[in-house]
Structures are given as structure tokens and as C-alpha cells.
Amino acid sequence: MKIVVLVKEVPDTYGDRKLDLETGLADRAASEAVLDEIGERALEVALSHADRNAGVEVVVLSMAPEGSAATLRKGLAMGAASAVHVADEGLLGADLGLTAEVLAAAVKRTGFDVVIAGNLSTDGSGGVLPSMMAELLDVPAATSLSSVEIGDGSVSGERVSDGATMRVTADLPAVISITERMPDARFPNFKGIMAAKKKPFETLTLADFDVDPENPAAARSIVIGLAEKPPRSAGVKISDEGDAGEKLAEFLIQNRLA
């Protein structure tokens, strides 16, 4: 069985996050780049299954700038057998549609039984990439799972919503996404870090796929304008001099909050 795990390099959650006001893209130099935590949890699902079952190959896949190779190698150090890195200047600022096309093409090229992704990245927060990829790959999608069981011919798990908990099952091959309810990822040890240096690491470009980022027939999203978020202004302070209730009601009415 081959499990492909989608991982992503993102700005550190605890660092500054800024947009380049000229390009509309994230300023990746504003904070440290790290492997997205939800991607690490997805990798932990795959590695835990491989620990319990012989003959399971885990591949980490990422579409990221060339300088992201070091971050991607963390997945190898954690225990993945190989890595596939899609890096091409033509993908700079790719929208979700183009990203899904490229990743689906890379998954097809690599081969898979299960694709595991996080349900929501901490930078883009699109939340639709796994479903888009499943559509392009023409396979079932089981998304937002809080538990995962991978069998010989199917994958199943629980999806928790506000009103219910659902049990979902999909035949393999399939694409699944997991939530932060899944366990934390393991830490790479020294042996894993050293072994990662010798593991297969394939770098691909757009020339390796039949995907045209400038295809006029494809609906691409573009940035047509952006502005820096204005600084937060001071709030309104209401002092109670016996008429605080009236002042509060007047404030709510003026701001159309009541």
C-alpha cells in the first residue's frame, strides 16, 4: 500500500504574518517557515498505520518554493520513505484550482492508494483542496475526519459536526483529510534525521505535468487589489452615571447592532 501525505511549508503560527502589498502574496521572509502542524498530524496518521502494517510505503508531497526542501525533509526524518517536491516559478501565487491540478497530477505520477491531507492550512485556510483533488483524481473523498482506520480495501473514520457524529467509509483509492482532533505528530530523532539524508527526494517542475498555469479555459483567481489592514482604533468607553443603559442602547442603535 502506498500512502501519499500532503504537507506544506507555512509561516510560523506564532510569528508575524504579512502580505507583500505589491504582489498580494505572503511575505515569507517576515517570519520563520515551518511545516504546517496539520500536515504533520496527517503524516502521523500514515506513519502510525505503517508501524502496524508491513508493506506500507509513506510518501510526503509538497508544492512549494525551491527553498522549502529543508522543511520537506523533516517529513523524511519523521519516518516517510520518500519525498516529492514540486517547485516551479510558474506556480508562484497559484490559486486553489491550479494547486489542486498540480498536486493531483503529482499524485497520479507517484501512484497512491490513499492521499492524506489536513483539512485546513494555517496560512491559506481554503479548506477545499482535498475535495478538489478527489474530483480531479476521480476517487472518493472522506473529509474532516477526527479518527481514521485504513483497511485493505477501504478507509473509514468519524466526522464530528455541531449536531452529530457521522461514520463515513470510502473505497480505496481515496483522498481523506483530518482535523486537529487527531494525535500530535512524533518528533524526529537523531537516527531519523541522519537517515533522511539518504532517502529518495524527487524534485519536479511544471514540465513534468500536463498542466498549463496560463490555460485560458481554466478559471483562475487573481488579486485585483489589496490594502493594508488599518490599525485598530480605540473603543468607546461608557461610564455609568446612572444612564449607562441608555448610552449602551444608543450606541448599539447607531452602529446597527440592535
Secondary structure, DSSP 8 states (H G I E B T S, - for coil): -EEEEE--EEE-TTS---B-TTT-SB-TTSS-EEE-HHHHHHHHHHHHHHHHSTT-EEEEEEE--GGGHHHHHHHHHHT-SEEEEE--GGGTT--HHHHHHHHHHHHHHH--SEEEEESS-SSS----HHHHHHHHHT--EEEEESEEEE-SSEEEEEEE-SS-EEEEEEESSEEEEE-TTS-------HHHHHHHTTS-EEEE-GGGSS--TT-TTS----------------------SS-HHHHHHHHHHHTT--
